[in-house]
């Protein structure tokens, strides 16, 4: 399945999150008796796939239409629900509110009782914050459901019996492939994710590792996190695991050379090697050059020579590394999963906020990604656990990003409302409209930059 599965996962996840976000605005708008003119999943420039409106107690539909039927205009008190064709978001058009669907000039001169602009500041605050609130609550609900359904499975740091593989950036400060993590400052990390996050965002100063029979202390410099982000390699540490062949790609060098499923690869060019990453590195660095592998097949050693293609690929998939380790699973009943899901959601939010500061560094700006980068979070084979975990995490990201005080985002509206509450003076609708134009332009530039960086990395790296 591969890329199509990742695209499907990304589209499904974002569709859920956008719907939930706009539902938050809709809920509080209706709670405070404010009309919602339109509620759309996906944008609909030119035409909509489907439109629906409740008229005289009955639902009426319009398919693949360029605009709403004229007869629907006679019933402004009910919401028009729709599905657009451009899957880049959605919107909830609230009566009397300057947003992406209306300008100040399009509003009537006199505010009406059912309009957003006629509501007191505290009600408008909740109408705006509703999207962020619903996203965060949905993340908590998802985490609770995940812990209740699947529990929490992880690989304890002490069970990484083959040690860890480190990036070049990590090796420059003293890490060595095969090191086993013991402590970070005075804390024992739970697993690899806990170790990585604490080192990158919690200002850890020292890591204690076991190297063969020695105990080694590695000092972590202040600029380490920026350098890790800047190298563009992703994780700076990973579990080492043996190279056992799980699958071969047809008509690729590994198959042509005679490598077989379940072969256990134990040496490169006669040098005993444990880690799969070392083999991967050898293939990448030797395009169109022969690489000699020693494998164990049916209890006997066999020498196989593979010549990677010009991209340094051989067409082989390793056995899932989790099979080589003893994992641990914590299970939760329904009542236990609630506080666990809540605390985990808050931890994830805190972690993301700490990481966000790296965006404002030169290295962080160079690694900003768009939909392509987000799509890589999803596995190439469909996995419901990973899908819901990613959706929950993206819900937290969406909530945080939307609360930033930038015009055109929810945080911009909230900022104006808070200023109004403090000064007792309401910014004019025209001012808000102009601010939204500027904010929207900046967001579009950021969107183009992020997705442009994905394209550049895809073609030139």
N, C-alpha and C positions, 0 to 999 in steps of 0.2 A: 504493500500500500504506500508507505513512505510519505512523500511530500503531500499527496492528496489528503491523507489522513491528518497530517498536521494542519493543513488549511481548513479542513472540516472542523477539527477541534478548536482552532482559533475562532472561526466564524461562529460556531455554536456557543462558545464561552462568552464572546463579546456580545452576542445577541441577547443572552440571558442577562448579562450585567447592565446593558443599556436599557432593557425593558424594566428591570428592577429599579434602576436609577430614576427613570422617568415616572415610574409608578409611585416613587416617594414624593415627587412633586405633585402628582395627581391626587394622591391620598390627602395631603394637607390642604391642597386647594379646595377640594370638595368638602373636607372637614369644616373649613371656614366659609363655605357657601360661595366659593369663587368658581366661575364658569371655566371649563377647560374646552377650548374650541376644537383642538385636534390632538390626537395621541397617535404617533407613528413610530413603528419600528422600521429602521432604515429610512434614508432620505428618498424623496420622490420628485426630483426635477423632471418636468415633462409629463410624467404620468405615474399612476400608482397601480400596483398589482391588484390590490383589493381595497375597497373602502366600505365601511359599515357605520350606520347611524340608526339609533333607536328613535322611531317616530310613531307617536300615538300608541306606545307600548309594543310596537312591532319592529323587528330589526330589518332594515333595508340594506341591500348590498349593491355595489357597483364594481365591475371588474375591468381592469386595464383601461381606466378612464383618465383623461387629461385633467379633469377638474371635477369637483363635487357637483352632483345634479342640482339645478337651480331650486328645485322644490325643497331641498334640505335647508336652504337659507332661511326658510320660514320657521325653523325650529332651532334657534341658536342656543337654547338652554341645554341641549344634549350634546355629548361629545361625538365627534367623528373619529372613528378608529380606523387605522389603515396600515398597510404593509407596502413600503416603498421598494424600489428595485436596486438602490445603491447602498450596499451593506457597510456603510462607514459610520453608523451611529443611529440616532433617532431623535425625536423631539416631542415635547409636550407643550403645546401652544396655549398659554393661559390668557384669558381675556384681560385687557387693560395692562399688559406687561410688555415693556420694550425688550425684545430678545432677538434671536436669529430669524424669527418669522415676522416681526413687526417693527416699524420705526415709530418714533414719537409723532411724526406727522400723520400717521395712519390712525392714530387714536382720536376719538371724539374730544371736543373741548371740555365737556362736563363729565367727570368720573361718575360711573354708574355704581350702584350698590353691589353688583355682582362682580365688579372688576377688581383685579389685583391692586391697582393703584389707590383704590378707595379704602383698603383694609389698613388697620393700624400696623405700626412697624413690627410689633412682636408676632403678629400673624404672618406678615410677609417674610419675616425671618424664618419661621418654621416651614413655610411653603418652599423657600429656597433651600434650606438645609435638609429638607426631606430626602432629596436624592442621595446625598452623602450618607445620611443616617441609614437609609434603606440598604445601601451598598455594604456598609460596615456590619449591620445586623445580619444581612444575608451571608456574609463571610463567616460570622460566628455560628450561624445555623448550619452552614456547610461543614465547618470544622467539628461541631458537635455530632453531626450525622456521620462523618468520616470516622471519628473515634469510636462511636457506638457500633458502626457496621463492620469496620475492618480492624479497629484497634490501632496501635502505634507500633509499627515494625521498624527497627533500626539495627545498625551494626555497631555494637559498642566499640569504642576506640581501642580497647585492650584486645579485641578479637581480630584486629587487623594483623594477622600472623605473618604476612609477607612484607609488612612495612608500607611506606607510602612513596609515591612517585611525585617529584616536585618540578615545577616549571623552572626555566632558566633564571627568572627573576628571583625565585625563592632560593635557588642554589647559590646565587651571588651573595646572599647574606649568611650563608653557612649551612643550609639544609643539604642533605645528601639522599639520593634515591635509596630506599631501604630503611631509612630512619623510622623508628616507632615512636609515636607521640606519647609522652608520659604526663606532662604538666604544661599549663600556660600560666605564667606567673605562679600563683599558689593554688590554682584551680585545676582539677582534672576534667578535661572536656568529655562530654557524653559521647559524641560521635564526630564524624568528619565535618558535618555541617556546623555543629556547635563550635568546633575548633576554628574553622575558616571564618565564621562570622565574628568570633571574638577577636581573632588576630587582625581582621580588616577594619572593624568598626569600633572596637572597645579599647583601643590604645594599649594593647598588650605589649609589654616591654621585653619579656623573656619567654622562650619556649624550651622546655627540657625534653630531650629525646634520648632514646637508647640506640646506639650505633654499634652493632655487633655486641661486644661485651662491655662497651664503654657508655658512660652517662655524659652527654654533651649538652651544654647550655648555649642557646643561640639568642643573641640580642636582636630584637626587631626594631629597625630604625623608624622614625616618625613618618618618613616618606614612603614606606613600604606599600601601603594601600594604594597610593596614587600610581606607583610603578606597576603594581599588579593590574590595575585597571588599564593603564596605558599600554601594556604589552599586548592586549587584545586576545589573550589566550584562554580567557575564562577562568576556571578554577586554578589556583596555584598549587593545589595538592590533590592527590587522588589515591585511592586504594590500589596497591600493586596486587596483581593476580596472575596466575599461570595462563599460558596460551594453549587452550584446547580448542580445536576447530569445531564449530557448531554448524556452519553452512558455507558453501562455496557458490560463487557467482558464475553462471555459465559463461564460457568463452573468455574467461579472465586468466591471468598468468598462474594463479594458484591451482586451478583445476587442470590447466594444460601441463603443469609440472608434475602432477600426480599426487598432490596433497589430498588427503581424504578426511571425511567427517570423523571426529573422535580422535584424530591424531593429536598427540601431546607434544608440543614443540619445546625442546629443552636447551638448544644452543644455536647461536648465530656464528657462522664461519668458524665453528669449532670452540667458541667461547661459551661456557655454560651461562645461561641467562634465564631468570625466573619471570620477569615482568613482561606482560603482553605489550606494554607501552614501548619497551626497548625494541621489540620486533617491528612495531608500527613505525618507530623512528628510523630504523634501518631501511625499511622499504622506501620511506619518504625521501631519505638522503641518497638513495641509490637508484634513481630512475634509469631504466634500460641497462642496468648493470646486474650481473648475477649475484645472488645472495644465497649462501649455503645454509640450509637448516638441518638440524638433527632432530628427528622426531621418534617418539615411541609409538609403535603400532603393534597391537597384539602381543605386547610384552617384549618386543625386539626393537633395537635401534635401526633407523633407516636414514640415509642421507638424501635430501631432496634439494635440488637447485632451482630457485625461482628467480626470474628476471622481471622486476616490477615494470609496469608500463611507463610512459613518459610523464605521467602525473604522479608517479611513485605509489600506485595502487596495485594490489595483487588480487583483490576480489575474494576476501575471506572474512567471515564473521566469527568472533570468538564466543565461546560459551559464556552465558550470563555469569558475571563474576560473583554474584550473590551465592551461587552454588558452592563456592569454595570456602564460605565462612559460616560461622554459627551466629545467626541473628537472634535478636530478642524482640518479643512482641508483648506489649502491655495491652490488656483488654479492659474495657470499661462498660459497666451497665449504663442504663439510660441516665440515671441520676448522677453518676460519676462523670459521664461524658459532657455534661453541661458546664461545670466549672473548668474542666480540662479544655474544652473548646473555647470558652471565653478567655482564659488565661493565654492560650496559644495564639488566639487572634490578636490580643493586645501585644504580645511579644513580637508577632510578625509586623505589626504596625510600627512598633518602636524600632525594630531592626531596619525597616525600610526608611524611616525618617533619618536614622543615623547614616545609612548608606547614601541618602540623597545628597548629602553635603559634597560627595565626590563629584557630582554632576558639575559643580561650579569650579572644578579644576581643569587645567588644560587637558590632562589625560582623560578625565571623565567626559569632557565635551567631545573628544575624538571617538569615544566608544558608544555614544548615544545611538540607539537603534529604533527602528519603526516596527511595522507589522511583521517583517521578516524575522527580526530578532525575537519578538514575542512568540511567533509561531514555532520557533525552535524549542520553546519550553515544552511543547506537546510531543509525546512519543510517536514514532513512525508506525507503530502498531497500536491499535486502539486499546486503551487501558482506562477503565472507568475510575479507578482510584486516583490515578494521575490527573485525569480530566477534572475531577471535582476539586482536587488539591490546587491545581493551577487556577481554576475558576475562583476559588476562595481567595487565593493570593492576589489575583488580578482585581478582585472586588476591593481589597484593601488599597491597592495602588490607585484605582480609580477614585475611591473616596478621598484619599490624601491629595491626589493631584487636583481634584475639583475644588478642594477647600482652600487652595492657594489664592491669595488676594490679587488675582489677575482679572481685569475686565473681560467679560464674555464667559468666564467660568463662574460657577456658583460662588466661589470665594470673593469675586469682585462685587457681586450683588450684596453679599453678606457684609463686606467692608462698608459699602455705601449705607446700608441699613444701620450698622453700628455707629457710623458717623452721625447719622440722623438722630439716633437715640441719645447721643451725647450732646450734640449741638442744638437739638430741637429744630433743625432746619433740614428739609428734605431736598436732595439734589434734584434738579429738573430732569424730566424725561429726556429732553434733548441732550443734556450733558451725559446722561447714562448711555444714550444711543451713540454719541461720538466716542465715548470711552470704550464701548463694546466694539466699534469699528476698529479701533487701534488694537485692542486685545485680540480680536479675531484675526487681524492681519498678522500679529506676532505669532499666534498659535499656528496659523497656516504656514508661516515661514519655518517654524520649528518642526511641523509635520513633514514639510518638504525636505528639510535638512536631515531629519532622522531616517526617513525612508531612502533618501539619496545616499546616506552613509551605508545603508544595507546593500544598495545596488553596487556601490563602489567596492565594498568588502567582498560581495559575491563574485564580481568579475575580475578584480585585481589582486585578491589575496587568497 
